[in-house]
Amino acid sequence: MLSILIPTYNYNVFELSKNLQMQCEQSGILYEIIVIDDGSGSLINEQNEKINLLPNSSFKALRKNIGRSAIRNLLAGEALYKWLLFLDADTIPVDNNLIKQYLPFANNEIKIVYGGIKYQEERPKQTHLLRWVYGNSREVVEAGERAKNPYVKILTLNFLIHKDVFKTVAFNQSIPNLRHEDTLFSYNLSQHKIKAEHVANPVYHLGLEPSEIFIRKEEQSAEVLKYLIDNNLIASNYVRVSYYRHYLNMVGLAGLTASIFKLAKKSLLKNLMGRHPSLLVFDLYRLGYLCSLKQRSK
């Protein structure tokens, strides 16, 4: 009935798998748990090997990294059942009812169901603060609010999807292996008019990277976003930051924005690395960086 699919890279997923296996047993359903490490070559995989000792569970490590999109497609291809539950390795259920609360939605409808995300309440140290502030302000959204903009609000760290839907909108393996594979995935869902339900069934996201790394990932995201738009893979107004870049281009201010960004970059970074990172500053940084990419491509 349910295939639980967990892509991982250099992360211990045994406790997550054990928790999910227990929940499935308590629910009395047919299930499988498949975990694949995407070629990390990590010693952590010695711990992940214990997943193979759990009932209806398997773990394997690829010798070569195949990328964020391809690993998810591989997992779906190996799944036995028609309902697929994708969870990221650095998540953990908020309670022991994650599987039970998803089951009523695993019916005969062709759809995707997104359960949501939470962050732990404890404030992290300053070096990791930006990711926590951003996550709590932008990613933690109640189901009713998410449903108002159902596709853009889907994050691919905790979602249930019918296998036939996944075959229709599988992750695009041709895009750069950096970021925004989830954006393209949700955009394709919208283009195919796949039913998207939003429910209150969140997981905790544990993977808080240092602010410096998070900012670099956002720069990579901007580069991939520009690639997706330039190659007509998504509409320029699908993501808010690209909508504003498009507007600035239309009124001839993108170049000026890029120039101001270069002058202000150090000051923006000082705020983002500080004790009170501003999401307004973060948005200006992302927009400025995206506009600077436009300027360099001319």
C-alpha positions in Angstrom: 0.0 0.0 0.0 2.7 2.5 1.0 6.3 2.9 -0.1 8.3 5.2 2.1 11.2 6.7 0.2 14.2 8.5 1.8 17.1 9.9 -0.2 20.1 10.6 1.9 23.7 11.9 1.6 26.1 11.5 4.5 23.3 11.4 7.1 22.3 8.8 9.6 18.8 7.7 8.8 18.5 4.7 11.1 16.4 6.3 13.8 14.0 7.9 11.3 13.6 4.6 9.5 13.0 2.8 12.8 10.4 5.3 13.9 8.6 5.0 10.6 8.8 1.2 10.6 7.2 1.1 14.1 4.4 3.5 12.9 3.6 1.3 9.9 3.5 -1.8 12.0 1.1 -0.1 14.4 -1.1 0.9 11.5 -1.3 -2.7 10.2 -0.7 -1.7 6.6 1.4 -3.2 3.7 4.5 -1.1 3.5 8.1 -0.8 2.6 10.9 1.6 3.5 13.6 2.3 0.9 16.6 4.4 1.8 19.4 5.1 -0.8 22.6 7.1 -0.1 23.6 9.1 -3.1 27.2 8.1 -3.3 28.5 10.0 -0.3 31.0 7.3 0.6 30.5 8.1 4.2 31.3 6.0 7.2 27.9 6.9 8.5 26.6 4.3 6.1 27.8 1.7 8.5 25.0 2.8 10.8 22.5 3.0 7.9 23.3 -0.6 7.1 21.3 -1.5 10.2 18.1 -0.4 8.3 18.4 -3.7 6.4 17.7 -5.5 9.7 14.3 -3.8 10.1 11.3 -5.6 8.7 10.2 -4.5 5.2 13.1 -2.0 5.0 16.2 -1.7 2.9 19.2 0.5 2.5 21.9 0.7 -0.1 24.6 3.2 -1.0 25.3 4.2 -4.6 29.0 4.2 -5.6 28.5 7.4 -7.6 26.5 10.5 -6.9 23.6 10.8 -9.4 22.0 14.0 -8.1 19.0 15.4 -6.2 16.5 14.7 -8.9 17.8 11.4 -10.1 17.9 9.8 -6.6 14.2 10.6 -6.1 13.3 9.1 -9.5 15.4 6.0 -8.7 13.6 5.6 -5.4 10.2 5.9 -7.1 11.2 3.4 -9.7 12.1 0.8 -7.1 8.8 1.3 -5.1 6.4 -1.6 -5.0 3.2 0.2 -4.0 1.0 2.9 -5.6 1.4 5.5 -2.9 4.8 7.0 -2.3 5.7 8.9 0.8 8.9 11.0 0.3 10.8 12.2 3.4 14.1 14.0 3.6 16.9 12.4 5.6 17.2 15.3 8.0 13.5 15.2 9.1 11.8 13.5 12.0 8.0 13.1 12.7 6.6 15.6 15.1 4.7 12.7 16.7 4.1 9.0 16.1 1.0 9.6 14.0 2.6 10.7 10.8 1.7 7.5 8.9 -1.7 7.2 10.5 -2.7 10.7 9.5 -1.6 10.2 5.9 -3.5 7.0 5.4 -7.0 8.5 4.9 -5.6 10.4 1.9 -4.1 7.3 0.3 -7.3 6.5 -1.6 -8.2 6.2 -5.2 -7.7 9.8 -6.1 -4.8 10.8 -8.4 -3.1 13.6 -6.3 -0.3 14.8 -4.1 -0.6 15.6 -0.4 1.8 17.9 1.4 2.0 17.6 5.2 4.1 20.6 6.1 7.2 21.4 8.1 8.1 22.6 11.6 11.3 23.7 13.2 12.3 23.0 16.8 11.5 25.9 19.1 15.0 26.2 20.6 16.9 29.2 19.1 20.1 28.0 17.5 23.5 29.6 17.9 24.2 32.7 15.9 26.1 30.9 13.2 23.0 28.9 12.3 20.4 31.6 13.0 19.5 32.7 9.5 18.3 29.3 8.3 16.1 28.9 11.4 14.6 32.4 11.1 13.9 31.9 7.4 12.4 28.5 8.0 10.1 29.6 10.7 8.9 32.7 8.9 8.6 31.4 5.3 8.3 27.6 5.4 6.2 27.0 8.5 2.8 27.7 7.1 -0.6 26.4 8.3 -2.4 24.0 5.9 -5.2 26.5 5.2 -2.8 29.2 4.2 -0.8 26.8 2.0 -4.0 25.7 0.2 -4.5 29.2 -1.0 -1.4 28.9 -3.2 -1.2 25.1 -3.4 1.7 24.4 -5.7 4.2 27.0 -4.8 3.9 26.1 -1.1 4.9 22.4 -1.7 8.3 21.5 -0.3 9.6 18.1 -1.2 10.8 17.0 2.2 7.4 15.5 3.3 4.8 14.6 0.7 2.5 11.7 -0.3 2.0 11.2 -4.0 0.2 8.6 -6.1 2.7 6.7 -8.3 0.8 7.5 -11.5 1.2 11.2 -10.7 4.9 10.8 -10.0 5.3 9.1 -13.4 3.7 12.2 -15.0 5.8 14.8 -13.2 8.9 13.0 -12.3 11.9 15.2 -11.2 13.8 16.7 -14.1 17.3 15.2 -14.2 18.6 17.6 -16.9 18.6 20.7 -14.8 21.8 21.7 -12.8 22.2 19.6 -9.7 22.0 22.5 -7.2 18.6 23.7 -6.2 15.1 24.4 -7.3 14.3 20.9 -8.4 11.3 21.1 -6.1 10.2 24.4 -7.7 10.2 22.8 -11.1 8.4 19.7 -9.7 5.6 21.8 -8.2 5.4 24.0 -11.4 4.9 20.8 -13.4 2.2 19.7 -11.0 0.4 23.0 -11.7 0.8 22.7 -15.4 -0.8 19.2 -15.4 -3.5 20.5 -13.0 -2.8 17.7 -10.5 -4.9 17.9 -7.4 -2.7 19.2 -4.5 -4.0 18.8 -0.9 -2.5 20.5 2.1 -2.9 18.9 5.5 -1.5 19.4 9.0 0.9 16.5 9.2 4.3 18.1 9.7 7.8 16.8 10.3 10.6 18.7 12.0 13.4 19.8 9.7 16.6 19.2 11.6 19.2 20.2 9.0 20.2 23.8 10.0 23.3 24.7 8.1 25.5 27.6 9.0 24.4 31.0 7.6 27.4 31.2 5.3 26.5 27.9 3.7 22.8 28.8 3.5 23.6 32.0 1.7 25.8 30.2 -0.8 23.0 27.7 -1.4 20.6 30.6 -2.1 23.1 32.0 -4.6 23.1 28.6 -6.3 19.3 28.7 -6.2 19.3 32.0 -8.0 21.6 30.6 -10.7 19.3 27.6 -11.2 16.2 29.8 -11.1 17.7 31.9 -13.9 18.5 28.7 -15.9 14.9 27.5 -15.5 13.4 30.8 -16.7 15.9 31.3 -19.5 15.1 27.8 -20.8 11.3 28.3 -20.5 11.0 25.5 -17.9 9.0 27.7 -15.5 7.2 31.1 -15.8 9.2 34.1 -14.6 6.3 35.1 -12.3 6.1 31.6 -10.6 8.6 32.5 -7.8 8.3 35.9 -6.1 12.0 36.9 -6.4 12.0 36.2 -10.2 8.7 38.1 -10.6 10.4 41.2 -9.1 13.5 40.7 -11.3 11.2 40.5 -14.3 9.5 43.7 -13.3 12.9 45.5 -12.8 13.9 44.3 -16.2 10.7 45.7 -17.8 11.2 49.1 -16.3 15.0 49.2 -17.0 16.2 49.0 -13.4 17.7 45.6 -13.2 21.2 46.9 -14.0 20.9 49.6 -11.4 19.8 47.1 -8.8 22.8 44.9 -9.6 25.1 47.8 -9.2 23.6 48.8 -5.8 23.8 45.1 -4.7 27.6 45.0 -5.4 28.1 48.2 -3.4 25.9 47.0 -0.5 26.8 43.3 -0.5 29.2 43.5 2.5 26.6 45.4 4.6 23.8 43.0 3.7 26.0 40.0 4.6 26.9 41.6 8.0 23.2 41.7 8.9 22.5 38.2 7.7 25.4 36.8 9.7 24.5 38.8 12.8 22.3 38.2 15.9 19.2 39.7 14.3 19.1 38.7 10.6 16.4 40.5 8.6 14.4 38.6 6.1 13.9 41.9 4.2 17.6 42.2 3.9 17.7 38.5 2.8 15.1 39.2 0.1 17.1 42.2 -1.1 20.3 40.1 -1.2 18.6 37.4 -3.3 17.0 39.9 -5.7 20.3 41.8 -6.1 22.2 38.6 -6.7 19.6 37.4 -9.3 19.8 40.8 -11.1 23.6 40.6 -11.1 23.4 37.3 -12.9 21.2 39.0 -15.5 23.8 41.7 -16.0 26.7 39.3 -16.3 24.9 37.2 -19.0 24.6 40.1 -21.5 
